Amino acid sequence: MPSPYTCLWVYRMHILFLFLDGVGLGADNAAINPFATATLPMLQGFTHGRRWLADVGTHATERALFIPTDAQLGVAGPPQSGSSQAVILTGQNVPQIIGEHYGPKPNAQTRDIIAHDNIFKQVRERGKTSALLDAYPPTLLASIARGKTLPSSIQQAAMNAGQTLFSKDDLIAKRALTPEWTGHAWHKHLKLTDTPLYTPYEAGQMLAKISRQHDFAFHSHWMTDYVGHRGPLSDGVELLETFDGVMAGLLDAWEDDEGLILMTSDHGNLEDIDNRHHTENRVPTLIIGAQKEAFAAGFDNLTDFYPRVLRALF
Protein backbone atom coordinates (compact mmCIF):
# COMPACT_ATOMS: atom_id res chain seq x y z
CA MET A 1 0.00 0.00 0.00
CA PRO A 2 1.31 3.49 -0.72
CA SER A 3 2.15 5.54 2.34
CA PRO A 4 -0.53 8.08 3.31
CA TYR A 5 2.28 10.62 3.28
CA THR A 6 3.27 10.03 -0.34
CA CYS A 7 1.59 13.35 -1.17
CA LEU A 8 4.31 15.16 0.79
CA TRP A 9 6.64 14.92 -2.14
CA VAL A 10 4.50 17.14 -4.34
CA TYR A 11 5.25 20.02 -1.97
CA ARG A 12 8.44 22.04 -2.21
CA MET A 13 9.99 23.01 1.09
CA HIS A 14 8.38 26.31 2.01
CA ILE A 15 7.75 28.63 4.93
CA LEU A 16 4.49 30.20 6.04
CA PHE A 17 5.04 33.14 8.39
CA LEU A 18 2.04 34.26 10.47
CA PHE A 19 2.40 37.72 11.97
CA LEU A 20 0.08 39.03 14.70
CA ASP A 21 0.63 42.68 15.52
CA GLY A 22 0.78 43.69 19.18
CA VAL A 23 0.62 40.38 21.04
CA GLY A 24 2.70 39.89 24.18
CA LEU A 25 2.86 37.57 27.17
CA GLY A 26 1.27 39.36 30.10
CA ALA A 27 -0.26 38.99 33.53
CA ASP A 28 -2.74 36.34 34.61
CA ASN A 29 -5.51 38.91 34.96
CA ALA A 30 -8.83 38.12 33.29
CA ALA A 31 -9.95 41.73 33.68
CA ILE A 32 -7.29 43.08 31.30
CA ASN A 33 -5.73 40.15 29.42
CA PRO A 34 -7.73 38.25 26.79
CA PHE A 35 -5.23 35.39 27.01
CA ALA A 36 -6.25 34.86 30.65
CA THR A 37 -9.88 34.17 29.76
CA ALA A 38 -10.22 33.13 26.09
CA THR A 39 -10.96 29.52 25.19
CA LEU A 40 -7.91 28.50 23.14
CA PRO A 41 -7.56 24.71 22.91
CA MET A 42 -5.34 24.80 19.83
CA LEU A 43 -2.96 27.50 21.04
CA GLN A 44 -2.70 26.07 24.55
CA GLY A 45 -2.02 22.68 23.04
CA PHE A 46 1.36 24.09 22.00
CA THR A 47 2.11 24.91 25.66
CA HIS A 48 0.90 21.73 27.35
CA GLY A 49 -2.40 23.30 28.33
CA ARG A 50 -0.90 26.41 29.88
CA ARG A 51 -2.25 29.83 28.98
CA TRP A 52 -0.01 32.19 27.00
CA LEU A 53 1.00 34.36 29.95
CA ALA A 54 4.23 35.94 31.18
CA ASP A 55 5.28 32.83 33.10
CA VAL A 56 4.41 30.28 30.40
CA GLY A 57 8.05 29.45 29.57
CA THR A 58 9.45 27.53 26.62
CA HIS A 59 7.61 24.40 25.45
CA ALA A 60 8.29 21.57 23.04
CA THR A 61 5.54 19.33 21.70
CA GLU A 62 5.56 16.75 18.91
CA ARG A 63 4.66 19.35 16.29
CA ALA A 64 5.80 22.68 17.68
CA LEU A 65 8.20 24.73 19.75
CA PHE A 66 6.95 27.72 21.74
CA ILE A 67 9.53 30.35 22.68
CA PRO A 68 8.90 33.61 24.58
CA THR A 69 10.86 36.10 22.48
CA ASP A 70 12.67 39.36 23.25
CA ALA A 71 11.28 42.27 21.21
CA GLN A 72 12.98 45.06 23.15
CA LEU A 73 16.52 44.28 21.94
CA GLY A 74 18.33 46.29 24.60
CA VAL A 75 16.73 49.60 23.62
CA ALA A 76 14.81 51.48 26.30
CA GLY A 77 11.06 51.90 26.02
CA PRO A 78 8.22 49.88 24.54
CA PRO A 79 8.89 48.42 21.07
CA GLN A 80 6.98 49.94 18.16
CA SER A 81 5.64 48.40 14.96
CA GLY A 82 7.69 50.27 12.38
CA SER A 83 11.07 49.35 13.78
CA SER A 84 10.17 45.92 15.22
CA GLN A 85 8.63 44.64 12.01
CA ALA A 86 11.78 45.77 10.23
CA VAL A 87 13.83 43.74 12.72
CA ILE A 88 11.91 40.57 11.85
CA LEU A 89 12.31 41.16 8.11
CA THR A 90 15.97 42.27 8.02
CA GLY A 91 17.65 40.62 11.00
CA GLN A 92 19.06 44.01 11.95
CA ASN A 93 18.63 45.57 15.39
CA VAL A 94 16.78 48.48 13.82
CA PRO A 95 15.88 50.29 17.09
CA GLN A 96 19.55 50.28 18.03
CA ILE A 97 20.57 51.53 14.58
CA ILE A 98 18.04 54.39 14.48
CA GLY A 99 18.39 55.14 18.19
CA GLU A 100 14.81 54.44 19.27
CA HIS A 101 11.75 52.27 18.93
CA TYR A 102 9.72 53.94 16.18
CA GLY A 103 6.25 53.47 14.78
CA PRO A 104 3.63 52.68 13.86
CA LYS A 105 4.97 53.17 10.32
CA PRO A 106 8.70 53.07 9.43
CA ASN A 107 10.63 56.33 9.40
CA ALA A 108 12.95 57.22 6.50
CA GLN A 109 15.98 55.51 8.02
CA THR A 110 14.00 52.32 8.66
CA ARG A 111 12.65 52.37 5.10
CA ASP A 112 16.21 52.60 3.79
CA ILE A 113 17.23 49.57 5.87
CA ILE A 114 14.27 47.58 4.54
CA ALA A 115 14.92 48.64 0.94
CA HIS A 116 18.55 47.57 1.17
CA ASP A 117 17.78 44.04 2.34
CA ASN A 118 14.83 42.02 3.61
CA ILE A 119 13.59 38.43 3.56
CA PHE A 120 11.17 38.92 0.65
CA LYS A 121 13.93 40.47 -1.43
CA GLN A 122 16.56 37.86 -0.52
CA VAL A 123 14.25 34.98 -1.40
CA ARG A 124 13.45 36.43 -4.83
CA GLU A 125 17.05 37.39 -5.61
CA ARG A 126 18.09 33.80 -4.89
CA GLY A 127 15.63 32.44 -7.43
CA LYS A 128 12.69 31.48 -5.27
CA THR A 129 9.29 33.06 -4.71
CA SER A 130 7.99 35.21 -1.88
CA ALA A 131 4.64 36.85 -1.26
CA LEU A 132 2.70 38.88 1.26
CA LEU A 133 -0.59 36.98 1.27
CA ASP A 134 -2.83 39.82 2.50
CA ALA A 135 -5.40 41.29 0.15
CA TYR A 136 -6.05 45.01 0.58
CA PRO A 137 -9.21 46.96 -0.31
CA PRO A 138 -9.21 49.27 -3.34
CA THR A 139 -9.31 52.46 -1.26
CA LEU A 140 -6.16 51.54 0.68
CA LEU A 141 -4.24 50.47 -2.42
CA ALA A 142 -5.17 53.72 -4.13
CA SER A 143 -4.09 55.74 -1.11
CA ILE A 144 -0.71 53.96 -0.98
CA ALA A 145 -0.26 54.49 -4.74
CA ARG A 146 -0.95 58.22 -4.39
CA GLY A 147 1.49 58.53 -1.50
CA LYS A 148 -1.23 59.53 0.96
CA THR A 149 -0.78 56.38 3.08
CA LEU A 150 2.68 55.26 4.11
CA PRO A 151 3.12 51.48 3.77
CA SER A 152 3.87 49.48 6.89
CA SER A 153 7.31 47.94 7.22
CA ILE A 154 5.86 44.61 6.07
CA GLN A 155 4.15 46.10 3.03
CA GLN A 156 7.30 48.08 2.24
CA ALA A 157 9.46 44.95 2.31
CA ALA A 158 7.17 43.07 -0.07
CA MET A 159 7.02 46.04 -2.43
CA ASN A 160 10.82 46.47 -2.34
CA ALA A 161 11.06 42.84 -3.45
CA GLY A 162 8.92 43.62 -6.50
CA GLN A 163 5.51 42.45 -5.34
CA THR A 164 2.39 44.34 -6.27
CA LEU A 165 0.26 44.19 -3.15
CA PHE A 166 -2.65 41.79 -3.51
CA SER A 167 -6.06 43.26 -4.23
CA LYS A 168 -9.74 42.37 -4.09
CA ASP A 169 -9.29 40.46 -7.36
CA ASP A 170 -6.60 38.27 -5.77
CA LEU A 171 -8.92 37.62 -2.84
CA ILE A 172 -11.73 36.52 -5.14
CA ALA A 173 -9.29 34.35 -7.11
CA LYS A 174 -8.20 32.74 -3.82
CA ARG A 175 -4.61 33.88 -4.14
CA ALA A 176 -4.87 35.87 -0.91
CA LEU A 177 -6.76 36.28 2.37
CA THR A 178 -7.95 39.39 4.17
CA PRO A 179 -5.82 40.47 7.15
CA GLU A 180 -8.45 39.22 9.61
CA TRP A 181 -8.52 35.80 7.86
CA THR A 182 -12.24 35.14 7.40
CA GLY A 183 -13.34 38.08 5.22
CA HIS A 184 -16.25 39.03 7.49
CA ALA A 185 -14.83 42.50 8.22
CA TRP A 186 -14.80 43.31 4.50
CA HIS A 187 -18.49 42.45 4.31
CA LYS A 188 -19.49 44.21 7.53
CA HIS A 189 -17.34 47.34 7.50
CA LEU A 190 -16.28 47.83 3.86
CA LYS A 191 -19.51 46.52 2.28
CA LEU A 192 -17.48 44.46 -0.20
CA THR A 193 -20.00 41.68 -0.22
CA ASP A 194 -18.84 39.97 -3.41
CA THR A 195 -15.72 38.64 -1.67
CA PRO A 196 -15.24 35.18 -0.12
CA LEU A 197 -16.28 34.35 3.42
CA TYR A 198 -14.65 31.60 5.47
CA THR A 199 -15.06 30.09 8.88
CA PRO A 200 -11.84 30.35 10.92
CA TYR A 201 -11.16 26.67 10.24
CA GLU A 202 -11.69 27.16 6.49
CA ALA A 203 -9.41 30.21 6.53
CA GLY A 204 -6.67 28.10 8.09
CA GLN A 205 -7.11 25.49 5.38
CA MET A 206 -6.87 28.24 2.75
CA LEU A 207 -3.67 29.59 4.34
CA ALA A 208 -2.05 26.19 3.88
CA LYS A 209 -3.23 25.92 0.29
CA ILE A 210 -2.24 29.46 -0.75
CA SER A 211 1.13 29.27 0.97
CA ARG A 212 2.11 26.30 -1.19
CA GLN A 213 2.24 28.61 -4.20
CA HIS A 214 5.34 30.33 -2.73
CA ASP A 215 8.64 29.40 -1.13
CA PHE A 216 8.18 32.13 1.49
CA ALA A 217 4.65 33.25 2.30
CA PHE A 218 3.82 35.89 4.90
CA HIS A 219 0.41 36.78 6.33
CA SER A 220 0.03 39.91 8.45
CA HIS A 221 -2.80 40.46 10.94
CA TRP A 222 -3.08 43.90 12.58
CA MET A 223 -6.42 43.85 14.41
CA THR A 224 -4.87 42.46 17.61
CA ASP A 225 -2.90 45.70 17.92
CA TYR A 226 -5.98 47.78 17.10
CA VAL A 227 -8.01 46.12 19.85
CA GLY A 228 -5.07 46.36 22.24
CA HIS A 229 -5.14 50.13 21.85
CA ARG A 230 -8.91 50.59 21.94
CA GLY A 231 -10.52 47.55 23.54
CA PRO A 232 -12.86 46.21 24.58
CA LEU A 233 -11.61 43.05 26.22
CA SER A 234 -14.40 41.02 24.61
CA ASP A 235 -13.11 41.91 21.13
CA GLY A 236 -9.67 40.68 22.12
CA VAL A 237 -11.13 37.40 23.31
CA GLU A 238 -13.06 37.04 20.03
CA LEU A 239 -9.94 37.70 17.94
CA LEU A 240 -7.88 35.13 19.82
CA GLU A 241 -10.61 32.50 19.60
CA THR A 242 -10.88 33.18 15.87
CA PHE A 243 -7.12 32.72 15.50
CA ASP A 244 -7.35 29.48 17.47
CA GLY A 245 -9.81 28.22 14.87
CA VAL A 246 -7.55 29.38 12.04
CA MET A 247 -4.66 27.43 13.54
CA ALA A 248 -6.83 24.33 13.87
CA GLY A 249 -7.65 24.44 10.16
CA LEU A 250 -4.08 25.22 9.18
CA LEU A 251 -2.55 22.41 11.21
CA ASP A 252 -5.05 19.87 9.90
CA ALA A 253 -4.06 20.80 6.34
CA TRP A 254 -0.31 21.02 6.97
CA GLU A 255 2.18 18.17 6.70
CA ASP A 256 5.15 18.81 8.96
CA ASP A 257 7.65 17.58 6.36
CA GLU A 258 6.56 20.14 3.79
CA GLY A 259 8.13 23.09 5.59
CA LEU A 260 7.80 25.42 8.55
CA ILE A 261 5.03 27.52 10.01
CA LEU A 262 6.37 30.47 11.99
CA MET A 263 4.27 32.77 14.16
CA THR A 264 5.34 35.81 16.17
CA SER A 265 4.56 39.43 17.00
CA ASP A 266 6.41 42.74 17.04
CA HIS A 267 5.59 43.95 20.55
CA GLY A 268 3.15 43.51 23.40
CA ASN A 269 -0.19 45.34 23.60
CA LEU A 270 -3.28 43.11 23.47
CA GLU A 271 -2.33 41.39 26.73
CA ASP A 272 -2.96 44.59 28.70
CA ILE A 273 -6.19 46.19 27.44
CA ASP A 274 -6.22 48.74 30.28
CA ASN A 275 -2.83 50.13 29.26
CA ARG A 276 -3.80 51.13 25.69
CA HIS A 277 -0.08 51.46 24.92
CA HIS A 278 2.56 48.95 23.94
CA THR A 279 4.25 46.86 26.60
CA GLU A 280 7.80 45.64 27.09
CA ASN A 281 6.70 42.02 27.50
CA ARG A 282 8.20 39.18 25.54
CA VAL A 283 6.17 38.07 22.54
CA PRO A 284 5.11 34.51 21.66
CA THR A 285 6.92 32.63 18.91
CA LEU A 286 5.71 29.34 17.44
CA ILE A 287 7.88 27.14 15.23
CA ILE A 288 6.01 24.25 13.62
CA GLY A 289 7.41 21.58 11.34
CA ALA A 290 9.92 18.77 11.07
CA GLN A 291 12.84 21.22 11.02
CA LYS A 292 11.71 23.07 14.13
CA GLU A 293 14.65 22.10 16.34
CA ALA A 294 17.24 23.14 13.76
CA PHE A 295 15.44 26.45 13.21
CA ALA A 296 15.13 27.16 16.93
CA ALA A 297 18.72 26.44 17.96
CA GLY A 298 19.93 29.53 19.83
CA PHE A 299 16.72 31.45 19.09
CA ASP A 300 15.98 34.28 21.54
CA ASN A 301 14.94 37.58 19.92
CA LEU A 302 13.36 39.08 16.81
CA THR A 303 16.69 39.44 14.96
CA ASP A 304 16.91 35.64 14.85
CA PHE A 305 14.20 35.09 12.23
CA TYR A 306 15.99 36.47 9.19
CA PRO A 307 19.11 34.24 9.17
CA ARG A 308 17.16 31.14 10.10
CA VAL A 309 14.53 31.63 7.39
CA LEU A 310 17.25 31.95 4.76
CA ARG A 311 19.16 28.99 6.14
CA ALA A 312 16.01 26.84 6.08
CA LEU A 313 15.19 27.79 2.48
CA PHE A 314 18.69 27.71 1.04
Rosetta blueprint (number, residue, H / E / L):
1 M L
2 P L
3 S L
4 P L
5 Y L
6 T H
7 C H
8 L H
9 W H
10 V H
11 Y L
12 R L
13 M L
14 H E
15 I E
16 L E
17 F E
18 L E
19 F E
20 L E
21 D L
22 G L
23 V L
24 G L
25 L L
26 G E
27 A L
28 D L
29 N L
30 A L
31 A L
32 I L
33 N L
34 P H
35 F H
36 A H
37 T L
38 A L
39 T L
40 L L
41 P H
42 M H
43 L H
44 Q H
45 G H
46 F L
47 T L
48 H L
49 G L
50 R L
51 R L
52 W L
53 L E
54 A L
55 D L
56 V L
57 G L
58 T L
59 H E
60 A E
61 T L
62 E L
63 R L
64 A E
65 L E
66 F E
67 I E
68 P E
69 T E
70 D E
71 A L
72 Q L
73 L L
74 G L
75 V L
76 A L
77 G L
78 P L
79 P L
80 Q L
81 S H
82 G H
83 S H
84 S H
85 Q H
86 A H
87 V H
88 I H
89 L H
90 T H
91 G L
92 Q L
93 N L
94 V H
95 P H
96 Q H
97 I H
98 I H
99 G L
100 E L
101 H L
102 Y L
103 G L
104 P L
105 K L
106 P L
107 N L
108 A H
109 Q H
110 T H
111 R H
112 D H
113 I H
114 I H
115 A H
116 H H
117 D L
118 N L
119 I H
120 F H
121 K H
122 Q H
123 V H
124 R H
125 E H
126 R L
127 G L
128 K L
129 T L
130 S E
131 A E
132 L E
133 L L
134 D E
135 A E
136 Y L
137 P L
138 P H
139 T H
140 L H
141 L H
142 A H
143 S H
144 I H
145 A H
146 R H
147 G L
148 K L
149 T L
150 L L
151 P L
152 S L
153 S H
154 I H
155 Q H
156 Q H
157 A H
158 A H
159 M H
160 N H
161 A L
162 G L
163 Q L
164 T L
165 L L
166 F E
167 S L
168 K H
169 D H
170 D H
171 L H
172 I H
173 A L
174 K L
175 R L
176 A L
177 L E
178 T L
179 P L
180 E L
181 W L
182 T L
183 G L
184 H H
185 A H
186 W H
187 H H
188 K H
189 H L
190 L L
191 K L
192 L L
193 T L
194 D L
195 T L
196 P L
197 L L
198 Y L
199 T L
200 P H
201 Y H
202 E H
203 A H
204 G H
205 Q H
206 M H
207 L H
208 A H
209 K H
210 I H
211 S H
212 R L
213 Q L
214 H L
215 D L
216 F E
217 A E
218 F E
219 H E
220 S E
221 H E
222 W L
223 M H
224 T H
225 D H
226 Y H
227 V H
228 G H
229 H H
230 R H
231 G L
232 P L
233 L H
234 S H
235 D H
236 G H
237 V H
238 E H
239 L H
240 L H
241 E H
242 T H
243 F H
244 D H
245 G H
246 V H
247 M H
248 A H
249 G H
250 L H
251 L H
252 D H
253 A H
254 W L
255 E L
256 D H
257 D H
258 E H
259 G E
260 L E
261 I E
262 L E
263 M E
264 T E
265 S L
266 D L
267 H L
268 G E
269 N L
270 L L
271 E L
272 D L
273 I L
274 D L
275 N L
276 R L
277 H L
278 H L
279 T E
280 E L
281 N L
282 R L
283 V E
284 P E
285 T E
286 L E
287 I E
288 I E
289 G L
290 A L
291 Q L
292 K H
293 E H
294 A H
295 F H
296 A H
297 A L
298 G L
299 F L
300 D L
301 N E
302 L H
303 T H
304 D H
305 F H
306 Y H
307 P H
308 R H
309 V H
310 L H
311 R H
312 A H
313 L H
314 F L
